[in-house]
Amino acid sequence: MSEGTGEGKSRLDRIEELIERHVIANEAAHDAFNREHKALLTAQIIMTDNMNKLEVKMLETTEKLDGLIKVVDGIIRRPPAEGKQ
């Protein structure tokens, strides 16, 4: 009961081959997705770590800048010493 179009294969054989090719392509796409997903998660972890480090550095800079502002403010607002002009 061969329904002959193409290489002497039955219609069922051709459908089966097509499904097998789709399964293989789907597995390859799934593997590629898993690799990309793992890379994305790794990048997210690295970015979060770097953001945390940046936050610490910004806090340190803010504290130092606040200290500098206080010193400069004290110099500017200090009344002139008597006898000096």
C-alpha positions as CSV (number, residue, x, y, z in Angstrom):
1,M,0.0,0.0,0.0
2,S,2.6,2.5,-1.1
3,E,1.3,5.9,-2.0
4,G,4.2,6.8,-4.2
5,T,5.5,10.2,-4.2
6,G,9.2,10.3,-3.5
7,E,11.9,7.7,-3.1
8,G,9.5,4.7,-2.7
9,K,8.6,5.7,0.8
10,S,5.1,5.5,2.1
11,R,3.2,8.5,3.3
12,L,3.5,7.2,6.9
13,D,7.3,6.9,6.5
14,R,7.6,10.4,5.3
15,I,5.4,11.8,8.1
16,E,7.5,9.8,10.6
17,E,10.8,11.2,9.2
18,L,9.3,14.7,9.4
19,I,8.3,14.2,13.0
20,E,11.8,12.8,13.8
21,R,13.5,15.8,12.2
22,H,11.2,18.2,14.3
23,V,12.0,16.3,17.5
24,I,15.7,16.6,16.8
25,A,15.4,20.3,15.9
26,N,13.3,20.9,19.1
27,E,15.9,19.1,21.3
28,A,18.7,21.2,19.7
29,A,16.7,24.4,20.3
30,H,16.0,23.4,23.9
31,D,19.7,22.7,24.5
32,A,20.5,26.1,23.1
33,F,17.9,27.8,25.2
34,N,19.3,26.1,28.3
35,R,22.8,27.3,27.5
36,E,21.6,30.8,27.0
37,H,19.5,30.7,30.2
38,K,22.5,29.6,32.2
39,A,24.6,32.3,30.7
40,L,21.9,34.9,31.5
41,L,21.7,33.7,35.1
42,T,25.5,33.8,35.5
43,A,25.5,37.4,34.1
44,Q,22.7,38.4,36.5
45,I,24.7,37.1,39.5
46,I,27.8,38.9,38.4
47,M,25.9,42.1,37.8
48,T,24.2,41.9,41.2
49,D,27.6,41.4,42.9
50,N,29.1,44.4,41.0
51,M,26.1,46.5,41.9
52,N,26.5,45.6,45.6
53,K,30.2,46.6,45.4
54,L,29.3,49.8,43.7
55,E,26.8,50.6,46.4
56,V,29.4,50.1,49.1
57,K,31.9,52.4,47.2
58,M,29.2,55.1,46.8
59,L,28.4,55.0,50.5
60,E,32.1,55.4,51.3
61,T,32.4,58.3,48.8
62,T,29.3,59.9,50.3
63,E,30.7,59.7,53.8
64,K,34.0,61.2,52.7
65,L,32.3,64.0,50.7
66,D,30.1,64.8,53.7
67,G,33.3,65.1,55.9
68,L,34.9,67.3,53.3
69,I,31.8,69.5,53.1
70,K,31.8,69.9,56.9
71,V,35.5,70.9,57.0
72,V,35.1,73.4,54.2
73,D,31.9,74.8,55.7
74,G,33.7,75.2,59.0
75,I,36.5,77.1,57.3
76,I,34.1,79.4,55.4
77,R,31.8,80.1,58.3
78,R,34.5,80.6,60.9
79,P,34.6,84.2,62.1
80,P,37.8,86.0,61.3
81,A,40.4,85.8,64.0
82,E,40.9,89.1,65.9
83,G,43.9,91.0,64.9
84,K,44.1,89.4,61.5
85,Q,42.6,91.0,58.4
